[in-house]
């Protein structure tokens, strides 16, 4: 008998009786057009038989006759498919349960062991992952000028992934160091990887006279004195992993680091600029903000960190910037040259959502 797609497998049989489709015993359905179905045809893809007969084998499992066979005419029957759920483990992740999912959260590097129970030939997207890199560090201004950019957020990516069977290496990117020297920019954050999935570290913030331009990264660092912010989406991903940093002002106003959903603000007047906004993600079952840009340093006020762990920029009064929040990929705040340093970016994170029922 011809089948549309793969033929069913198992110990049962499929036969045609007077134009009807008769299924006897236990069968696993084949695949057609990304769906599971057992279809009998007359050899063409468009002419289906209109009747389906399921033979019950004569008993209901207790030795008692179950009665007449079931005949469905001109009906669509959803056959249950036994698909084993993934079997996953890790000694390095924090494991929680949310509904019908296990949530594996990696706050530090380790390994994720994955054994797929799915049929890989079907091309199914097996599990949702969140991969965020380390945020960039903030720059530092000069003794007589408070202009320094905030660090850019670490690259933010959500992916539906078919992970490799066996051990998948997890590397969590560290936050980039903030500048401790006047007139030097902050350092880029580290990349985060899960197997062959990666996100790019955030760009360091620019300074007043040296390395004034914000560095490019997952999201770009904010610019220093009269300098551009760094470009975002250094990994050239689609959708983008982050946005550019803001431009530094003419004096006393560093640009904000870029965030996952917005560019950093431009510096102006005597206040540092705000970092770009991050994004809320509920992969854990609770919405959490990630990947906000660091605020730029300013004379009167430091720029606010972007929602999602971005650090506050320093000011003449408070001097140092604030570090980006750990395991959010937030950028570090820029520091003033008076006595405060640029702040480090926040470390990244990997979160894996696995169905369990």
N, C-alpha and C positions, 0 to 999 in steps of 0.2 A: 504494500500500500504506500503511495507517495505521501510525504509529509512536507508541510511548509515550514522551512527552518530545519533545525536538528531533530532527528527522530527521537522519540522517548526511549528511556532505558529502564531496565528493571526485570523482574521475574514474570510480569504479566504479559498480556498481549492485546493488540488492537486489531479488530477485524471489521469488515464491512458486511452488513446483513441487510439486504433489500434497501440500500440507500441510507441505512443508519450506521453510526459509529458505535461499536461495542467495545468497551474496555473491561477486561477481565483481570483480576489480580491487582498487584501494586506496581505503579509506574511512576517514574520521574519525568515530568514534561520537558520537551525540548524548548528552544528559544526561537522566537520570531519577532522581529521589529522591536527588540528590547523588552518583550513581554514573554511570559511563559504560557504556552498553549499546546494542546494536542489537537491538530487539525488534520482531517482527512480530506483529500481533494481528488478530483478526477484528472489531475496532472497540470491544471492551470492555476495560476495564483489567485484568480478571482472567483472561481466556482467552488463554493464550500458545500459540503453535505449539510442538510438542514436539521438532522436529528442526531441526538446523542443518547446512547443507552449505557448505563452503568450497571454491571452485573455484581450483585452483592455476595456471590459465592455461596449463598444458601443459608448462612448463619449470621447471627449478630455478635458472635464471639463467645457465646455461652452454650453453644450446642443446640440452641432453639432455632427453628426455621424463622428467618426474618421476613418471610412473606414474598410478595411479588417483586420483581425487578423494578427499578426506577427508570422511567423514560422521560427525558426532557425534550420537548419539541420546540424548535426555533427559539432556544434560550441561550444565554451566555453563562457559562459555568466557570467560576473562579476556582481552579484547583489549588489546594494547599501545597506549597513547595517547602520541603524541609531544607532550610539553608542554615548551616551551622554558624553561630556568631563568632566573631574574632576572639581569639584567646591571647590576652595581653598581660604583661607583667613588667615590673621595674622595681629595683631596690633603691632607685635614686629619685623617684618622683613622689610627691604628695598625692595620694589617691583618695578621691571623694566620690560620692554617688549623687547624681542629679537626675531624678526620674528614671528613665530606662537607659541611662548612660553612666559609664565610669569616666571620671575626669582625672587625667594624669597631668599634674602641674610640675614642671621642672624649673626650680628657682636657681639651680646650679647644674653644671654639666653632668652627664651620665649616659645611660643607655636605656632604650625602650625595646623590649622584646615583643615581637608581633608575629602571630601565626594566623594566617587568614583561613577562615573556614568557607569563604566564598569561592565560587568558580571564577578564577582569574580571567578565563577566556571571555567572560561576559563584559569585561571592561567597566565594572561597577566602580563608582567613587566610594571608597570604603569608610573613610573617617574624616572628620573635620579637625584641622589643626590651626593653631595661632602661633606665629613665629615673630618675635619682636627682638630687635638688636639693642645693644647698649647705646644710651644717649651720649651726645658729644659734650665735652667740658666747656665751661665758659672762659672767655678771654679776660685779660686784665689791662686796665688803662694805665696812664702815666701819673706821676705824683701830682701834676698840676692840671690833669685832665681826666675826667671820669668816664671816658667813652670806651666801652668794651661790649662785644656782642655776646648774647646767650648761646648756649650749645643747642644744636639741632636734635630733635628726637630721633631715637633709633628707628630704623625701617620697620614698618608695620605691615604684616601680611597674614591674610586668612586664606587657607587653601583646602579644597577637598582632595584628599590624597590617597593614592594606592601605595601604601608603604611596603617596603621589601619584607618578605618573610624572614624572621630571625632577628638579630640584633641591629637596631638602628641607633647610630651614635647621635647624641645630643650635645651641642656646644652652646653655652649661654654666653653671649657677648658682655664683657665688662663695660661699665661706663667710662668714657674718656676722662682723663685727668684735667682738672681746671688749671689754668696758668697761675703759677706762684711767682712769676717774674713780671715786673712792670713792662708793658709794651710787647707782651707775647700772647699769642693766641692759645686757646685751649686745644686739646687733642681730640681726635675722633674716637667715637665709641667702637667697640668690637662687634664683629658680625656674629649673628646667631644662626645655627644650622640644626636641622633635623633630617638626617639622611642626606638626600640631595636637594632639600628645600632650604633656602637661605634668605636672610634679610641683612641689609647693609647698616653698619654702625652710623650713628648721627655725626654730623660735621661739627668740628670745634668752632667756638665763637672767635671773631676777630678782635684785634687789639687797636691801640691808638696809632703807633708809628711803625711797628713791625708786624708782619702777618695781619695786616688790617682787614683784608677780605675774609669773610667767613668761609670755612671749608665746606666743600660739598660732601654729601653723605646720603643716608636713608632719607633724612630731612637735613637741610642745610643749616650751618651755623649763622648767627646774626653778624652783620658787618660792624667793623670798628669805625674809626673816624673817617667820615665821608666815603665809606667803602661799601661795596655791595655785599649782600649776604650770599652764602654758598648755595649752589643748586641742590635740589632734592632728587629723589628717585635715582640714585646712582646705579642701582642694579637694573635700570631700564625695564621694570616690571609693568605688567598690565593686569589689573589696575595698579596705579602708582603706589609706592611704599611710603611716600612722604613728599613734603613741599619745601620750597626754598626759604632761606632765612631772610629777614628784613634788612634794609639798608641802614647803616649807621648815620647819625646826624653830624652836623658841622662841629659841634662841641658838646661834651657832657651828655650824650644820649646814644647809647649803643643800640643796635638793631636786635630784635627778638629772634630766637632760633625758630626754624620751621617746625610744624607739627604734622601729625598724620593726616589731618583734614584741611589745614589752612597754612598759608605763608605767615612767617613772623611779621610783626608790625615794624614799620620804619621809625627810626629815632627822630625826635624833633625837640627843639627847645632844650630844657635842662632835665628832662625825665627819660629814663630808660624805656625802651619799647617792650611791649608784651610779647611773649612767645606764642607761636601758632597753636591752635587748639588740637587736641588729640581726638580720640574716638572712644565711645562706649561699646563694649562687647560683652555679651552674656553667655559665652561659651561654658562658663562654670555653673550656669544656672542663675547667677546674679550679675547684673550689669556692673562692669568696672571700667573706669576710664584709663586709657593707655596712651603713650607716645605724644605727650605735650612738649612743646619747645620751651627752652629756658628763656627767662627775661633778660633784657639788656641792662647794663649798668648805667646809672645816671647821677647827676650831681644832687638834685633834690630828692628824687624818688627812683628806686629801681623798678624795672618793668615786671609786671606779674608773670608768673609762669603759666604756660598754657595748660588747660585742663587735661589731666592725664599724666601727672607726675612732674611737670616742668618746674624747675627751681626759680625762686624770686631773684631778680637782679639786685646787685649791691648799690648802695648810695653813699654820698659823702658821710652821712651819719652812721650807717651800718656797715659800710666798707665791703665786706665779703659777700659774694653771692651765696645762694642756698643750693644744696646738692639736689639733683634730680632723684625722684623717689625710686627706691630699689624695685627691680622686677616689673617696671612699667616702661622702661626705655625713655623716661623723661630726660630732657636736656638740662644741663647745669646752668645756673645763673651767672651772668658776667660779674666781674669784680672791679672795684675802683682802684686806681693806682695809689690812692692816699695811703692805705695800709692793708687793704683787703685783696684777697686773691679770687680768681675765678673758681667756681665750684665744679665738682665732678658731676658727670651725667649718671643717671640711674642705670643699673644693670638690666639686661633683657630677660625674656621668659619664653618658654615653650609650653603650650597647653594642648593636650590631645583629648578629643572627645570620642569615646568608643561605645557603640551600642552593646547592651547586655541583655536585652529582652524586648 
